[in-house]
Amino acid sequence: MTTIRSFRRAGAAGLATALCASVIAPVHAAQPRAHAAASSSIVLYSAQGYDSTMSKTYYKVSGTKVLLTDDSTGSLVAKMEAEKNNPHWDVAWFDGDATMQALNDQNLLYKWTPANVKNYTTFGQSLIPTSHAFYPTGVTAAGVIVYNTRRLSASQAPKDWSDLLTSTYKGKVAENDPAYSGPAFPFIAGQMLREGGLTKGENYFQQLKNNGLKIFQTNDPTLHNVETGALDVGIVQDSAYYGAKLTGNPPIGVVYPKSGITVLPGEIAINAKSKHLKAAEAFVNYVLSQQGQNIMVHDPGDTDSYFNPIISGVTALPGRQTMGINFQRLDYIWAGQHQATIQSWFHAHVVQ
């Protein structure tokens, strides 16, 4: 893909707490090499922009065909849940640990420990769930503040989330709809925790709505309204901001609020009922290798490549901010438990 992604991440979820997470002893000894596959093909359900390039490259290095179904996270999850008694997928890959946890709660995911778990940075290690049912492949910020640099100077731009509630930005702020945009839900849930919980979080978004908040489906239209000056400020996934810079030099700047940014990990998991476990394990191990990660980082023109690597020896694309970000770990269990409630409330009170 060559433009900012619209529907591919709908339905991802998560939420912010501390960065540290415990890493338990290996559950299953995984095959370390791409060539360990015991099947000639696997089925991949993915919402990642670099999935096609990864699939083609993996076939070249392993001889295992990756039969790719590329769709939005929401559509893929609905498909996986509908197929739970007769699944057609081997590996799933999309953003959002809360969404993966919801699948794990239904016993749909295979618990194991990849050989390449040793490749994680300290931060990457902290993001591994204690269940070992899914694994992070990179991180972005679920939501950052972007602003039109022709309408606002850096000093005039909002500095933190609370600034968006002031009269200065009344009727001038845009945000994504969590019913369509995958990063929107973890941002909303993360902001609710930063505010102090569900009730206080609802109050924050109600105030934002009362201050003239505009809702668009995904990153693309939200960014477009900021770039054109139709609105001064937007809340989008940070990789979308960096991706927009690929198209030239749009008049947009970015702010990482000091009070915190909800970390959004890309997550990969294996079907608990997969008939091709060794092949699926080998593919996941490849994704977690430096070679596989470099394919993700250097997929030409894809905005998803602007993630923060969490595999040792892998470098983010030039221009991608990696320092000075107050990343806050997602409380994916809490978020998964409250996802339906939050999304229903947000649709009824903010979107409509």
The 8 nearest C-alpha neighbors of each residue, nearest first, counted from 0:
[[1, 301, 2, 48, 300, 4, 302, 3],
 [2, 0, 300, 301, 3, 302, 299, 4],
 [3, 1, 0, 4, 301, 302, 242, 243],
 [4, 2, 219, 239, 302, 242, 5, 243],
 [3, 5, 2, 6, 219, 7, 218, 302],
 [4, 6, 217, 219, 7, 218, 3, 180],
 [7, 5, 71, 8, 9, 179, 180, 4],
 [71, 6, 8, 46, 70, 72, 9, 5],
 [9, 7, 181, 72, 71, 6, 180, 46],
 [10, 181, 8, 180, 179, 73, 72, 71],
 [9, 11, 73, 181, 72, 8, 12, 178],
 [12, 10, 181, 95, 98, 94, 9, 72],
 [13, 11, 97, 185, 95, 98, 184, 96],
 [12, 14, 185, 97, 331, 329, 334, 96],
 [329, 13, 15, 189, 330, 188, 185, 334],
 [16, 14, 329, 328, 189, 327, 330, 261],
 [15, 17, 328, 330, 327, 329, 18, 14],
 [18, 16, 328, 19, 327, 15, 329, 20],
 [19, 17, 328, 327, 125, 20, 16, 126],
 [18, 20, 125, 17, 21, 126, 328, 122],
 [21, 19, 125, 126, 22, 18, 127, 128],
 [20, 22, 129, 23, 125, 19, 128, 127],
 [23, 21, 129, 20, 127, 24, 124, 128],
 [24, 22, 129, 21, 25, 131, 26, 130],
 [23, 25, 26, 22, 112, 27, 129, 131],
 [26, 24, 112, 27, 23, 28, 111, 113],
 [27, 25, 111, 112, 24, 110, 28, 131],
 [26, 28, 111, 112, 25, 29, 110, 113],
 [27, 29, 112, 25, 30, 26, 113, 114],
 [30, 28, 113, 114, 27, 31, 112, 280],
 [29, 31, 32, 281, 35, 280, 114, 28],
 [32, 30, 114, 29, 284, 281, 115, 33],
 [33, 31, 34, 35, 30, 281, 284, 285],
 [32, 34, 281, 35, 61, 285, 282, 36],
 [35, 33, 61, 32, 36, 281, 62, 60],
 [36, 34, 32, 33, 281, 30, 37, 277],
 [278, 37, 35, 277, 34, 38, 281, 33],
 [36, 38, 278, 277, 35, 39, 275, 276],
 [39, 37, 40, 36, 278, 275, 63, 41],
 [38, 40, 63, 64, 37, 62, 41, 36],
 [41, 39, 64, 63, 38, 65, 42, 66],
 [40, 42, 65, 89, 66, 64, 43, 279],
 [41, 43, 66, 88, 89, 65, 67, 90],
 [44, 42, 90, 67, 91, 66, 88, 45],
 [45, 43, 91, 68, 69, 67, 90, 92],
 [46, 44, 92, 69, 47, 91, 93, 43],
 [45, 47, 93, 7, 70, 71, 69, 72],
 [48, 46, 50, 49, 45, 93, 303, 92],
 [47, 49, 303, 50, 301, 0, 46, 302],
 [48, 50, 52, 47, 51, 295, 298, 53],
 [51, 49, 53, 47, 52, 48, 54, 45],
 [50, 52, 54, 53, 49, 55, 67, 48],
 [53, 51, 55, 49, 54, 50, 56, 298],
 [52, 54, 50, 56, 51, 55, 57, 49],
 [55, 53, 51, 57, 65, 52, 56, 50],
 [54, 56, 52, 58, 57, 53, 51, 59],
 [55, 57, 59, 53, 58, 54, 52, 60],
 [56, 58, 60, 54, 59, 55, 61, 53],
 [59, 57, 62, 63, 64, 61, 55, 56],
 [58, 60, 56, 57, 61, 62, 55, 63],
 [59, 61, 57, 58, 62, 56, 33, 34],
 [62, 60, 34, 58, 63, 33, 59, 57],
 [61, 63, 58, 59, 60, 64, 39, 57],
 [64, 62, 39, 58, 40, 61, 65, 38],
 [65, 63, 40, 58, 39, 66, 62, 41],
 [64, 66, 41, 54, 40, 42, 67, 43],
 [67, 65, 42, 43, 41, 64, 68, 40],
 [66, 68, 43, 65, 42, 69, 44, 51],
 [67, 69, 44, 43, 45, 70, 66, 42],
 [70, 68, 45, 46, 67, 44, 71, 47],
 [69, 71, 46, 7, 75, 74, 72, 45],
 [7, 72, 70, 8, 74, 46, 9, 6],
 [71, 73, 8, 9, 75, 74, 10, 46],
 [74, 72, 10, 9, 76, 71, 75, 77],
 [73, 75, 77, 71, 72, 76, 78, 70],
 [74, 76, 78, 72, 77, 73, 79, 71],
 [77, 75, 79, 73, 78, 74, 72, 80],
 [76, 78, 74, 80, 75, 79, 81, 73],
 [77, 79, 75, 81, 76, 80, 82, 74],
 [80, 78, 76, 82, 81, 77, 83, 75],
 [79, 81, 83, 77, 82, 78, 76, 102],
 [80, 82, 78, 79, 83, 77, 84, 86],
 [83, 81, 86, 85, 79, 80, 84, 78],
 [82, 84, 80, 86, 85, 81, 79, 107],
 [85, 83, 82, 86, 81, 80, 272, 79],
 [84, 86, 82, 83, 87, 81, 272, 79],
 [87, 85, 82, 83, 88, 84, 79, 272],
 [86, 88, 85, 89, 82, 42, 79, 273],
 [89, 87, 42, 86, 90, 43, 44, 270],
 [88, 90, 270, 42, 273, 269, 41, 43],
 [91, 89, 269, 43, 268, 88, 270, 44],
 [92, 90, 44, 268, 267, 45, 43, 269],
 [93, 91, 267, 45, 266, 44, 46, 268],
 [92, 94, 46, 266, 265, 45, 47, 72],
 [95, 93, 265, 266, 264, 11, 263, 8],
 [94, 96, 11, 12, 98, 97, 264, 13],
 [95, 97, 99, 98, 331, 13, 100, 12],
 [98, 96, 331, 13, 12, 335, 100, 99],
 [97, 99, 101, 12, 100, 96, 11, 95],
 [98, 100, 96, 102, 101, 97, 103, 95],
 [99, 101, 103, 97, 102, 98, 96, 104],
 [100, 102, 104, 98, 99, 103, 335, 97],
 [103, 101, 99, 105, 100, 104, 107, 98],
 [102, 104, 100, 106, 105, 108, 101, 107],
 [103, 105, 101, 102, 106, 100, 107, 99],
 [104, 106, 103, 102, 107, 101, 108, 100],
 [107, 105, 103, 104, 108, 102, 271, 109],
 [106, 108, 271, 105, 103, 102, 270, 109],
 [109, 107, 271, 270, 103, 106, 132, 269],
 [108, 110, 271, 269, 270, 132, 111, 107],
 [111, 109, 132, 131, 108, 130, 26, 112],
 [112, 110, 27, 26, 131, 109, 132, 113],
 [111, 113, 25, 27, 26, 29, 28, 131],
 [114, 112, 29, 115, 116, 284, 111, 28],
 [113, 115, 31, 29, 116, 30, 112, 284],
 [116, 114, 117, 113, 118, 284, 287, 288],
 [115, 117, 118, 113, 114, 119, 112, 287],
 [116, 118, 115, 119, 114, 120, 113, 124],
 [119, 117, 116, 115, 310, 311, 120, 288],
 [120, 118, 310, 123, 117, 124, 309, 311],
 [119, 121, 123, 122, 311, 309, 310, 124],
 [122, 120, 124, 123, 125, 119, 309, 126],
 [123, 121, 125, 120, 124, 309, 126, 18],
 [122, 124, 309, 120, 119, 126, 125, 121],
 [123, 125, 121, 122, 126, 127, 119, 120],
 [124, 126, 20, 19, 122, 123, 127, 18],
 [125, 127, 123, 124, 20, 128, 135, 122],
 [128, 126, 124, 125, 134, 129, 22, 135],
 [129, 127, 130, 131, 126, 133, 20, 132],
 [128, 130, 131, 22, 23, 21, 127, 20],
 [129, 131, 132, 128, 110, 133, 23, 127],
 [132, 130, 110, 129, 128, 133, 111, 112],
 [131, 133, 110, 130, 109, 108, 268, 111],
 [134, 132, 268, 267, 131, 266, 135, 99],
 [133, 135, 267, 266, 127, 136, 268, 132],
 [136, 134, 266, 265, 264, 137, 267, 127],
 [135, 137, 265, 266, 134, 287, 264, 267],
 [138, 136, 308, 265, 309, 264, 307, 135],
 [139, 137, 264, 307, 263, 306, 265, 262],
 [138, 140, 306, 263, 262, 307, 141, 264],
 [141, 139, 262, 142, 237, 263, 236, 261],
 [142, 140, 236, 182, 186, 263, 261, 262],
 [141, 143, 236, 235, 186, 140, 234, 237],
 [144, 142, 234, 235, 255, 237, 236, 254],
 [143, 145, 234, 254, 253, 233, 255, 146],
 [146, 144, 253, 233, 252, 232, 234, 254],
 [145, 147, 232, 252, 251, 231, 148, 233],
 [146, 148, 251, 231, 150, 149, 250, 225],
 [147, 149, 151, 250, 251, 150, 152, 252],
 [150, 148, 147, 151, 250, 152, 228, 251],
 [149, 151, 148, 147, 231, 152, 228, 146],
 [152, 150, 148, 155, 149, 156, 147, 153],
 [151, 153, 155, 154, 148, 156, 150, 149],
 [152, 154, 156, 155, 151, 148, 252, 157],
 [153, 155, 152, 156, 151, 157, 158, 148],
 [156, 154, 152, 151, 153, 157, 158, 150],
 [155, 157, 153, 154, 151, 152, 158, 146],
 [158, 156, 162, 159, 155, 163, 160, 254],
 [157, 159, 256, 156, 254, 162, 160, 257],
 [160, 158, 256, 161, 162, 157, 257, 258],
 [159, 161, 162, 163, 256, 158, 157, 258],
 [160, 162, 163, 159, 164, 165, 158, 157],
 [163, 161, 164, 160, 165, 157, 159, 158],
 [162, 164, 161, 165, 160, 168, 157, 207],
 [165, 163, 162, 207, 161, 210, 206, 166],
 [166, 164, 167, 163, 162, 168, 169, 161],
 [165, 167, 169, 168, 164, 210, 163, 170],
 [168, 166, 165, 169, 163, 162, 164, 171],
 [167, 169, 171, 166, 163, 165, 170, 172],
 [168, 170, 166, 210, 171, 211, 167, 165],
 [169, 171, 211, 212, 172, 210, 168, 213],
 [170, 172, 230, 168, 231, 169, 232, 173],
 [173, 171, 232, 212, 233, 170, 213, 230],
 [174, 172, 233, 213, 214, 212, 221, 232],
 [173, 175, 234, 214, 233, 215, 213, 221],
 [176, 174, 215, 217, 216, 214, 183, 180],
 [175, 177, 216, 178, 179, 180, 215, 214],
 [178, 176, 183, 180, 184, 179, 181, 175],
 [177, 179, 176, 180, 9, 10, 342, 216],
 [180, 178, 9, 177, 216, 176, 6, 217],
 [181, 179, 9, 217, 177, 183, 182, 176],
 [180, 9, 182, 8, 11, 10, 183, 177],
 [183, 181, 141, 180, 184, 185, 236, 11],
 [184, 182, 177, 186, 180, 181, 185, 175],
 [183, 185, 177, 187, 186, 12, 182, 188],
 [186, 184, 13, 12, 188, 187, 14, 183],
 [185, 187, 189, 141, 183, 142, 184, 188],
 [188, 186, 184, 190, 185, 189, 183, 191],
 [187, 189, 185, 191, 14, 190, 186, 184],
 [190, 188, 14, 15, 186, 192, 191, 187],
 [191, 189, 193, 187, 192, 188, 186, 194],
 [200, 190, 192, 188, 194, 189, 196, 193],
 [193, 191, 196, 195, 194, 189, 190, 188],
 [192, 194, 190, 195, 191, 189, 196, 15],
 [195, 193, 191, 192, 200, 199, 196, 190],
 [194, 196, 192, 193, 199, 191, 200, 197],
 [197, 195, 192, 191, 199, 200, 198, 194],
 [196, 198, 200, 199, 191, 201, 192, 195],
 [199, 197, 201, 200, 196, 202, 195, 191],
 [200, 198, 202, 201, 196, 197, 194, 195],
 [191, 201, 199, 197, 203, 202, 198, 194],
 [200, 202, 198, 204, 203, 199, 205, 197],
 [201, 203, 199, 205, 200, 204, 206, 198],
 [204, 202, 200, 206, 201, 205, 207, 199],
 [203, 205, 207, 206, 201, 202, 208, 200],
 [204, 206, 208, 202, 207, 203, 201, 209],
 [207, 205, 209, 203, 204, 208, 210, 202],
 [206, 208, 204, 210, 205, 209, 164, 212],
 [207, 209, 212, 205, 210, 206, 211, 349],
 [210, 208, 206, 211, 207, 205, 212, 204],
 [209, 211, 169, 207, 208, 212, 206, 170],
 [210, 212, 170, 208, 209, 169, 213, 207],
 [211, 213, 208, 172, 207, 173, 170, 210],
 [214, 212, 173, 172, 174, 211, 215, 170],
 [215, 213, 174, 175, 173, 176, 350, 212],
 [216, 214, 175, 221, 217, 176, 220, 174],
 [215, 217, 176, 175, 179, 180, 214, 220],
 [216, 218, 180, 175, 5, 219, 215, 220],
 [219, 217, 221, 235, 220, 222, 5, 175],
 [218, 220, 222, 221, 217, 3, 5, 223],
 [221, 219, 223, 222, 218, 217, 224, 215],
 [222, 220, 218, 224, 223, 219, 215, 173],
 [223, 221, 225, 219, 220, 224, 218, 226],
 [222, 224, 220, 226, 225, 221, 227, 219],
 [225, 223, 229, 227, 221, 222, 230, 226],
 [224, 226, 230, 222, 228, 223, 227, 231],
 [227, 225, 223, 228, 224, 250, 147, 222],
 [228, 226, 224, 225, 229, 223, 230, 147],
 [229, 227, 230, 225, 226, 231, 224, 147],
 [228, 230, 224, 227, 225, 231, 226, 171],
 [231, 229, 171, 225, 228, 224, 232, 172],
 [230, 232, 171, 147, 146, 225, 228, 172],
 [231, 233, 146, 172, 145, 230, 225, 171],
 [234, 232, 173, 145, 172, 174, 144, 221],
 [233, 235, 144, 174, 143, 142, 145, 173],
 [236, 234, 142, 218, 143, 237, 233, 144],
 [235, 237, 142, 141, 239, 238, 140, 143],
 [236, 238, 240, 239, 140, 143, 235, 142],
 [237, 239, 241, 305, 240, 236, 242, 302],
 [240, 238, 242, 237, 241, 236, 3, 243],
 [239, 241, 237, 243, 238, 242, 244, 236],
 [242, 240, 238, 244, 243, 239, 237, 305],
 [241, 243, 302, 239, 244, 245, 240, 238],
 [242, 244, 240, 245, 241, 246, 239, 3],
 [243, 245, 241, 242, 246, 247, 248, 249],
 [246, 244, 243, 242, 247, 241, 300, 248],
 [245, 247, 244, 243, 248, 242, 249, 2],
 [248, 246, 245, 244, 249, 243, 250, 242],
 [247, 249, 244, 250, 246, 245, 251, 243],
 [248, 250, 251, 247, 226, 244, 243, 246],
 [251, 249, 148, 147, 226, 149, 248, 252],
 [252, 250, 147, 148, 146, 249, 226, 145],
 [251, 253, 146, 145, 148, 147, 254, 250],
 [252, 254, 145, 144, 146, 255, 251, 143],
 [253, 255, 144, 256, 145, 143, 158, 252],
 [254, 256, 143, 257, 324, 144, 253, 260],
 [257, 255, 159, 258, 259, 158, 254, 160],
 [256, 258, 259, 325, 255, 159, 324, 158],
 [259, 257, 256, 159, 325, 260, 160, 193],
 [258, 260, 325, 257, 256, 326, 327, 261],
 [259, 261, 326, 325, 327, 140, 262, 142],
 [262, 260, 327, 189, 15, 141, 140, 326],
 [261, 263, 140, 326, 327, 328, 141, 139],
 [262, 264, 141, 139, 138, 140, 95, 261],
 [265, 263, 138, 137, 135, 94, 95, 266],
 [264, 266, 94, 136, 137, 135, 93, 138],
 [267, 265, 135, 134, 93, 94, 92, 136],
 [266, 268, 92, 134, 133, 91, 135, 93],
 [269, 267, 133, 91, 90, 132, 134, 92],
 [268, 270, 90, 109, 89, 108, 271, 91],
 [269, 271, 108, 273, 89, 272, 109, 90],
 [270, 272, 109, 108, 107, 273, 269, 106],
 [273, 271, 270, 274, 86, 107, 109, 108],
 [272, 274, 270, 89, 275, 271, 276, 88],
 [273, 275, 276, 272, 89, 277, 270, 38],
 [276, 274, 273, 278, 277, 38, 279, 41],
 [275, 277, 279, 278, 273, 274, 280, 89],
 [278, 276, 280, 36, 279, 37, 275, 281],
 [36, 277, 279, 281, 275, 276, 280, 37],
 [280, 278, 276, 282, 281, 277, 275, 89],
 [281, 279, 277, 283, 282, 278, 276, 284],
 [280, 282, 33, 284, 278, 279, 283, 36],
 [281, 283, 285, 279, 284, 280, 33, 278],
 [284, 282, 286, 280, 285, 281, 287, 279],
 [283, 285, 287, 281, 282, 286, 115, 113],
 [284, 286, 282, 288, 283, 287, 291, 33],
 [285, 287, 291, 283, 284, 288, 292, 282],
 [286, 288, 284, 285, 115, 283, 291, 292],
 [289, 287, 285, 291, 290, 286, 292, 284],
 [290, 288, 292, 291, 293, 313, 312, 287],
 [291, 289, 293, 288, 292, 294, 285, 286],
 [290, 292, 286, 288, 294, 285, 293, 289],
 [293, 291, 295, 289, 294, 290, 286, 288],
 [292, 294, 296, 295, 290, 291, 297, 289],
 [293, 295, 291, 292, 297, 296, 298, 53],
 [296, 294, 292, 293, 297, 298, 49, 304],
 [297, 295, 304, 293, 294, 298, 292, 316],
 [296, 298, 294, 295, 299, 293, 304, 316],
 [297, 299, 295, 296, 301, 294, 49, 304],
 [300, 298, 301, 297, 1, 304, 0, 296],
 [299, 301, 1, 298, 302, 0, 245, 2],
 [302, 300, 0, 1, 303, 299, 304, 298],
 [301, 303, 242, 304, 305, 238, 239, 3],
 [304, 302, 305, 301, 48, 238, 306, 47],
 [303, 305, 296, 302, 306, 301, 295, 298],
 [306, 304, 238, 303, 302, 316, 319, 241],
 [307, 305, 139, 138, 304, 137, 308, 238],
 [306, 308, 138, 315, 137, 139, 321, 309],
 [309, 307, 137, 310, 315, 313, 306, 314],
 [310, 308, 123, 120, 137, 119, 311, 307],
 [311, 309, 119, 118, 120, 308, 313, 312],
 [312, 310, 120, 313, 118, 119, 309, 289],
 [311, 313, 310, 314, 289, 118, 308, 309],
 [314, 312, 311, 310, 308, 289, 293, 315],
 [315, 313, 308, 316, 312, 296, 307, 293],
 [316, 314, 307, 308, 317, 319, 306, 296],
 [315, 317, 319, 305, 318, 314, 296, 304],
 [318, 316, 319, 315, 320, 314, 305, 321],
 [319, 317, 320, 316, 241, 315, 305, 321],
 [318, 320, 317, 316, 321, 305, 315, 241],
 [321, 319, 322, 318, 323, 324, 307, 317],
 [320, 322, 319, 307, 324, 323, 315, 306],
 [323, 321, 324, 320, 325, 319, 307, 326],
 [322, 324, 325, 321, 320, 255, 257, 326],
 [325, 323, 322, 326, 255, 321, 260, 257],
 [326, 324, 259, 260, 257, 327, 323, 258],
 [325, 327, 260, 262, 324, 261, 259, 328],
 [328, 326, 15, 261, 262, 16, 260, 18],
 [329, 327, 15, 18, 16, 17, 262, 330],
 [14, 330, 328, 15, 13, 331, 16, 262],
 [331, 329, 14, 15, 332, 333, 16, 334],
 [330, 332, 97, 13, 334, 329, 333, 14],
 [331, 333, 335, 334, 330, 97, 336, 100],
 [334, 332, 336, 335, 331, 330, 337, 14],
 [333, 335, 331, 337, 13, 336, 332, 14],
 [336, 334, 97, 332, 338, 333, 337, 101],
 [335, 337, 333, 334, 338, 332, 339, 101],
 [338, 336, 334, 340, 335, 339, 341, 333],
 [337, 339, 335, 341, 340, 334, 336, 342],
 [338, 340, 342, 341, 337, 343, 336, 335],
 [341, 339, 343, 337, 338, 342, 344, 336],
 [342, 340, 344, 338, 343, 339, 345, 337],
 [341, 343, 345, 339, 344, 340, 338, 346],
 [342, 344, 340, 346, 341, 345, 339, 347],
 [343, 345, 341, 347, 342, 346, 348, 340],
 [346, 344, 342, 349, 348, 343, 347, 341],
 [347, 345, 350, 343, 344, 349, 348, 342],
 [346, 348, 344, 345, 351, 349, 343, 350],
 [349, 347, 345, 346, 344, 351, 350, 205],
 [348, 350, 345, 351, 346, 208, 347, 205],
 [351, 349, 346, 348, 214, 347, 345, 176],
 [350, 349, 347, 346, 348, 345, 214, 208]]
